[in-house]
Amino acid sequence: MNADQARETVAAILGQIAPEAELDDVEPSEDLRTELDLDSLDFLGLIEGLKERTGVDVLFAPLEQEMYPTPQV
Protein backbone atom coordinates (compact mmCIF):
# COMPACT_ATOMS: atom_id res chain seq x y z
CA MET A 1 0.00 0.00 0.00
CA ASN A 2 1.44 3.36 -0.99
CA ALA A 3 0.83 6.72 0.73
CA ASP A 4 -2.08 7.66 -1.53
CA GLN A 5 -3.81 4.34 -0.94
CA ALA A 6 -3.26 4.67 2.80
CA ARG A 7 -4.77 8.16 2.81
CA GLU A 8 -7.76 6.93 0.77
CA THR A 9 -8.27 4.08 3.23
CA VAL A 10 -8.16 6.43 6.22
CA ALA A 11 -10.56 8.84 4.45
CA ALA A 12 -13.02 6.01 3.76
CA ILE A 13 -12.96 4.88 7.37
CA LEU A 14 -13.32 8.43 8.69
CA GLY A 15 -16.24 8.93 6.32
CA GLN A 16 -18.05 6.20 8.23
CA ILE A 17 -17.16 7.17 11.79
CA ALA A 18 -16.85 10.95 11.52
CA PRO A 19 -18.53 12.09 8.28
CA GLU A 20 -17.97 15.74 9.12
CA ALA A 21 -14.18 15.23 9.19
CA GLU A 22 -12.28 17.02 6.42
CA LEU A 23 -9.15 14.93 5.89
CA ASP A 24 -7.99 17.22 3.08
CA ASP A 25 -7.47 19.98 5.67
CA VAL A 26 -4.99 17.88 7.65
CA GLU A 27 -1.29 17.88 6.78
CA PRO A 28 0.49 14.50 6.98
CA SER A 29 2.61 15.72 9.89
CA GLU A 30 -0.39 16.77 11.99
CA ASP A 31 -2.18 14.68 14.58
CA LEU A 32 -5.51 13.40 13.22
CA ARG A 33 -7.09 13.20 16.66
CA THR A 34 -6.40 16.83 17.41
CA GLU A 35 -7.02 18.33 13.98
CA LEU A 36 -10.28 16.45 13.37
CA ASP A 37 -11.43 16.60 17.00
CA LEU A 38 -11.78 12.83 17.20
CA ASP A 39 -12.84 11.47 20.57
CA SER A 40 -11.54 8.19 21.93
CA LEU A 41 -14.36 6.12 20.40
CA ASP A 42 -13.85 7.73 16.99
CA PHE A 43 -10.14 7.01 17.19
CA LEU A 44 -10.75 3.43 18.28
CA GLY A 45 -13.11 3.08 15.31
CA LEU A 46 -10.32 4.31 13.03
CA ILE A 47 -7.85 1.80 14.47
CA GLU A 48 -10.37 -1.06 14.15
CA GLY A 49 -11.28 0.03 10.61
CA LEU A 50 -7.63 -0.01 9.60
CA LYS A 51 -7.28 -3.51 10.99
CA GLU A 52 -10.39 -4.72 9.13
CA ARG A 53 -9.41 -3.19 5.79
CA THR A 54 -5.69 -3.91 5.82
CA GLY A 55 -5.29 -6.92 8.08
CA VAL A 56 -2.64 -5.02 10.03
CA ASP A 57 -3.08 -4.95 13.80
CA VAL A 58 -2.30 -1.37 14.76
CA LEU A 59 -0.88 -1.18 18.26
CA PHE A 60 -1.39 2.16 19.91
CA ALA A 61 0.10 2.12 23.39
CA PRO A 62 -0.67 5.73 24.37
CA LEU A 63 -4.44 5.11 24.67
CA GLU A 64 -4.27 5.86 28.35
CA GLN A 65 -6.39 7.73 30.85
CA GLU A 66 -4.23 10.87 30.54
CA MET A 67 -5.07 11.21 26.84
CA TYR A 68 -8.82 10.76 27.16
CA PRO A 69 -9.81 11.62 30.71
CA THR A 70 -13.36 11.07 31.83
CA PRO A 71 -15.10 14.45 32.00
CA GLN A 72 -16.05 15.65 35.46
CA VAL A 73 -19.79 15.85 35.97
VENDAUR-V893882 format. One record per residue. N is the residue number from 0. RES is the residue in one small letter. SS is DSSP state (h for helix, s for strand, l for the rest). PSI is psi as a letter, one per 40 degrees, with the letter a starting at -180 (* if undefined). Layout:
<<N:RES:SS:PSI> <N:RES:SS:PSI>>
This chain:
<<0:m:l:h> <1:n:l:i> <2:a:h:d> <3:d:h:d> <4:q:h:d> <5:a:h:d> <6:r:h:d> <7:e:h:d> <8:t:h:d> <9:v:h:d> <10:a:h:d> <11:a:h:d> <12:i:h:d> <13:l:h:d> <14:g:h:d> <15:q:h:d> <16:i:h:d> <17:a:l:g> <18:p:l:d> <19:e:l:e> <20:a:l:h> <21:e:l:g> <22:l:h:d> <23:d:h:d> <24:d:h:e> <25:v:l:h> <26:e:l:i> <27:p:l:d> <28:s:l:e> <29:e:l:i> <30:d:l:h> <31:l:h:d> <32:r:h:d> <33:t:h:d> <34:e:h:d> <35:l:l:e> <36:d:l:f> <37:l:l:h> <38:d:l:a> <39:s:h:d> <40:l:h:d> <41:d:h:d> <42:f:h:d> <43:l:h:d> <44:g:h:d> <45:l:h:d> <46:i:h:d> <47:e:h:d> <48:g:h:d> <49:l:h:d> <50:k:h:d> <51:e:h:d> <52:r:h:d> <53:t:h:e> <54:g:l:e> <55:v:l:h> <56:d:l:h> <57:v:l:h> <58:l:l:h> <59:f:l:g> <60:a:l:d> <61:p:l:e> <62:l:l:g> <63:e:l:i> <64:q:l:d> <65:e:l:d> <66:m:l:d> <67:y:l:g> <68:p:l:i> <69:t:l:h> <70:p:l:i> <71:q:l:h> <72:v:l:*>>
